[in-house]
Amino acid sequence: MAEYWDLFDADRGATGQIMRRGDPYPPGGYHLVIHVCLFNAQGELLIQRRQPFKEGWPGLWDLSVGGSAVAGETGSQAARRELREELGYDADFTGILPLLSVSYDGGFDDYYALRTEVAPGALRLQPEEVCDAHWASRGEVLAMIEDGRFIPYYPSLIQLLFDKQTRYGAHTH
C-alpha cells in the first residue's frame, strides 16, 4: 500500500500538495519526519533495534521511534501513531511540542520526548520494523554510535537530546 506525505515549503507552510513515498521531491517541497525519545526517571533512553531486513540502517539501533507523518497528520498525531505501531505503546501527545527540529534536504525532523517507566518486555514490537528494545544510558548510546551499532547521528545531537530530555527551551534554567 502506498504511503502519501503532505508537502511543505521551506517555511513549513503547507503547500496543499502531497507526494508518494519513494517519488522524487518536487522543487521546493519538503516533508515531516518525527522521532520520539522515551526517557525514564534514571535519564535512560529507550532504544530500538531495526530489523536486519529493514530498508535503511538495517540491524542498527535507533532512538525510541521514528517515521514520516502521513498526509493529513500533524506531527503529534504522527508521533502517537508511530509509537503505537512500532512499540505497541500509547501516549497522549496533547499539548506536547517537539523538543527540537532539525532541517535536512528533504524536510524537517521533529524530535518529541516523553518520560515513562514502561518495561521493554511489556512492549509489542512491530515485527516488520523492530526486533529489540531496551533502556540505554547516554554513554552506552554514544559508544554504540562510535562502534557502528547505532544509526550514525551526530553525537552532539544525542548529547542535546539527553541534556534536554523533556525540558523545552535553550537555557539550563
C-alpha positions as CSV (number, residue, x, y, z in Angstrom):
1,M,0.0,0.0,0.0
2,A,1.4,3.4,-1.0
3,E,2.2,6.0,1.7
4,Y,1.5,9.6,1.0
5,W,3.0,12.7,2.6
6,D,1.9,16.3,2.8
7,L,4.4,18.7,1.2
8,F,5.6,21.9,2.9
9,D,7.6,24.9,1.7
10,A,10.9,25.9,3.3
11,D,9.0,28.0,5.9
12,R,7.0,24.9,6.9
13,G,3.9,26.2,5.3
14,A,1.5,23.6,3.9
15,T,1.5,23.7,0.1
16,G,-1.7,21.7,-0.3
17,Q,0.3,19.1,-2.4
18,I,1.0,15.5,-1.5
19,M,3.7,13.1,-2.7
20,R,4.0,9.4,-2.7
21,R,6.8,7.8,-0.7
22,G,9.7,7.0,-3.0
23,D,8.9,9.6,-5.6
24,P,11.4,12.4,-6.2
25,Y,10.7,15.5,-4.2
26,P,9.3,18.4,-6.3
27,P,11.5,21.5,-6.3
28,G,10.9,23.4,-3.0
29,G,8.9,20.5,-1.5
30,Y,9.6,19.1,2.0
31,H,8.0,16.6,4.3
32,L,7.8,16.0,8.0
33,V,9.5,13.2,9.9
34,I,9.1,12.6,13.6
35,H,11.2,11.0,16.2
36,V,10.0,10.1,19.7
37,C,12.5,9.7,22.6
38,L,11.2,7.9,25.6
39,F,13.2,8.6,28.8
40,N,12.9,7.0,32.2
41,A,13.4,8.6,35.6
42,Q,17.1,7.5,35.6
43,G,17.6,9.5,32.5
44,E,18.0,6.5,30.2
45,L,16.7,6.5,26.6
46,L,14.6,3.6,25.3
47,I,16.3,2.5,22.1
48,Q,15.0,0.1,19.5
49,R,16.9,-2.2,17.1
50,R,15.8,-2.1,13.5
51,Q,15.1,-5.4,11.8
52,P,18.0,-6.8,9.8
53,F,15.8,-6.8,6.6
54,K,14.6,-3.3,7.0
55,E,15.5,-0.8,4.3
56,G,17.7,2.0,5.6
57,W,20.0,1.3,8.5
58,P,19.2,-2.5,8.8
59,G,20.0,-4.1,12.1
60,L,21.2,-0.9,13.7
61,W,19.9,0.6,17.0
62,D,17.9,3.8,16.9
63,L,16.0,6.3,19.0
64,S,12.8,5.0,20.5
65,V,10.6,5.7,17.4
66,G,10.8,7.4,14.1
67,G,8.8,7.8,10.9
68,S,7.2,10.1,8.4
69,A,4.0,11.9,9.1
70,V,1.4,10.7,6.5
71,A,-0.9,13.0,4.6
72,G,-3.3,14.8,6.9
73,E,-1.4,14.1,10.1
74,T,0.1,16.7,12.4
75,G,3.5,16.0,14.0
76,S,2.0,15.0,17.3
77,Q,-0.6,12.7,15.6
78,A,2.3,11.0,13.7
79,A,4.3,10.7,16.9
80,R,1.4,8.9,18.6
81,R,0.7,6.6,15.6
82,E,4.4,5.7,15.2
83,L,4.8,4.9,18.9
84,R,1.7,2.6,18.8
85,E,2.8,0.9,15.5
86,E,6.5,0.4,16.3
87,L,6.4,-0.3,20.1
88,G,2.7,-1.0,20.8
89,Y,2.8,1.8,23.4
90,D,0.2,4.5,23.6
91,A,0.8,8.0,24.9
92,D,-1.1,11.2,24.9
93,F,0.6,13.9,22.9
94,T,-2.0,16.6,23.6
95,G,-0.1,19.8,24.2
96,I,3.3,18.2,23.6
97,L,5.5,20.3,21.4
98,P,8.6,19.0,19.6
99,L,11.6,19.3,21.8
100,L,13.6,20.4,18.8
101,S,13.5,20.4,15.0
102,V,16.4,19.7,12.6
103,S,16.1,20.6,8.9
104,Y,17.5,18.3,6.2
105,D,17.5,18.2,2.4
106,G,14.1,16.6,2.2
107,G,12.3,18.2,5.1
108,F,12.1,18.6,8.8
109,D,12.9,16.1,11.6
110,D,10.8,16.9,14.7
111,Y,12.0,15.3,18.0
112,Y,9.5,14.7,20.7
113,A,10.4,13.5,24.2
114,L,8.3,11.8,26.9
115,R,9.0,10.4,30.4
116,T,7.8,6.9,31.0
117,E,8.7,3.8,33.1
118,V,7.5,1.2,30.6
119,A,9.2,-2.1,30.8
120,P,10.7,-3.2,27.4
121,G,9.2,-6.6,27.9
122,A,5.7,-5.1,28.0
123,L,6.1,-3.5,24.6
124,R,4.6,-5.1,21.5
125,L,7.3,-4.7,18.9
126,Q,6.3,-4.3,15.3
127,P,7.8,-7.4,13.6
128,E,8.2,-5.7,10.2
129,E,10.4,-2.9,11.7
130,V,11.7,-3.6,15.3
131,C,13.4,-6.7,16.7
132,D,14.5,-5.5,20.2
133,A,14.2,-2.6,22.6
134,H,16.0,-1.7,25.9
135,W,16.9,1.2,28.1
136,A,20.4,2.8,27.5
137,S,22.4,5.5,29.1
138,R,23.9,8.4,27.3
139,G,27.4,6.7,27.4
140,E,26.0,3.5,26.0
141,V,24.3,5.2,23.1
142,L,27.4,7.3,22.3
143,A,29.6,4.2,22.4
144,M,27.2,2.4,20.1
145,I,27.4,5.2,17.6
146,E,31.2,5.1,17.9
147,D,31.4,1.4,17.2
148,G,28.8,1.4,14.4
149,R,25.9,-0.4,16.1
150,F,23.7,2.7,16.2
151,I,22.5,4.9,13.4
152,P,25.3,7.5,12.9
153,Y,23.6,10.5,14.4
154,Y,25.8,13.4,15.3
155,P,27.0,12.7,18.9
156,S,26.2,16.3,19.7
157,L,22.5,15.7,18.8
158,I,22.4,12.7,21.1
159,Q,24.1,14.8,23.8
160,L,21.5,17.5,23.3
161,L,18.5,15.1,23.5
162,F,19.9,13.7,26.8
163,D,20.6,17.2,28.1
164,K,17.1,18.4,27.3
165,Q,15.0,15.3,27.7
166,T,11.6,16.7,28.5
167,R,12.7,20.3,29.0
168,Y,11.8,23.0,26.5
169,G,14.0,26.0,25.6
170,A,17.6,26.6,25.0
171,H,18.6,27.6,28.6
172,T,19.5,25.5,31.5
173,H,17.2,27.4,33.9
